[in-house]
Amino acid sequence: MTQHTLVLNDPIGFHARTASLFAKTAASFESEVSVYFNDKKANGKSMLSLMTLGVKSKQEIRIEVSGGDEDMALDRLKNLVSSNFIASA
């Protein structure tokens, strides 16, 4: 298992577009992906689950990844969030 804590800089936070991009990226890996915010946990591969966290701009989340491709998955997800959800090709 690997994890990383970072700040969501999108002006709105996790909303339909950002949650969808995160979930789609997470789903492209075999590893399990969880996102933690305050005392809540969400399935990182589910847009709706991510949106229920209620993460707003400038708030901190923790991404936890477990599985065979966890390092690659975490790197890709960190880059997605850090780039303010600009999906790379």
N, C-alpha and C positions, 0 to 999 in steps of 0.2 A: 504494500500500500504506500502511496505517495500522496502528498497534499501540499497545497500552497494557499496562502491568504493574500488577497488583493482587493483593491477598491474599484467599484464600478463607477466609471466616469461618464457614462452616457447621461445626457441631461435629464432623462426621465427615469432611468434605472432599468430593471427587468420589465419590459412591456412586450407586446406581441412580436415585434420584429427582433429585438435582441434575444428574447427567450427562445424564439424559433431558430435563430442562427446558432445559439449555444447548443440547443437540443439536437439539431441536425448534425453539428460537428461532433458532439459527444456520441451520437448513435453510429457514427462511422467507425467506431472502435469497438472491439470486443469487451474491453474492460468495463466494469461497473463504475458509474460516475455519480457522485452525490455532491450536492451543494448545500452548505450550511450558512444560515443567517440568524443571528441571535440564538434562540432556542429551537429553531425550526430546521428541518432537513427536507430536501427535495431530491427527487430523481432527476439527475442532470440530463437524461435523455427524453424528458417529458416537458414540453413547452408549458402546459397547464400547471404542472407541479412547480416549475420554476416561477411562474407568475404568482402563485399563491404565497411565495415567500414575502412579497411586498417590499422588495429591495428598491430603494430610491437612489438617486444620484449621490455620489460621494460616500456611499455606505460600503462597509467591508463584508466580503463573503469569503468562505473557505471552500475550496474545491478539493475533494478527496477522490482518488482514482485507485482502483484495485483490479489487477488482471495482467495478462501477458503482455499487453502493449501500453501499460500504464504510463511509462515515461513519455512516450510519444503523444499519447492522448493529453496528458497534463500540459506538455509544452504547447500543443496546438490550442488548447483552451485558454491557457494563460496569454498566448499571443492574440487570440481573438478578443479577449476582454481588454488587454492593454492597448490594442489598436482601435479601441472604441467601436468594436463590432464591424470592422471593415473586413469582410471575408476575403481570404487569400485564395488564389486559384490553385 
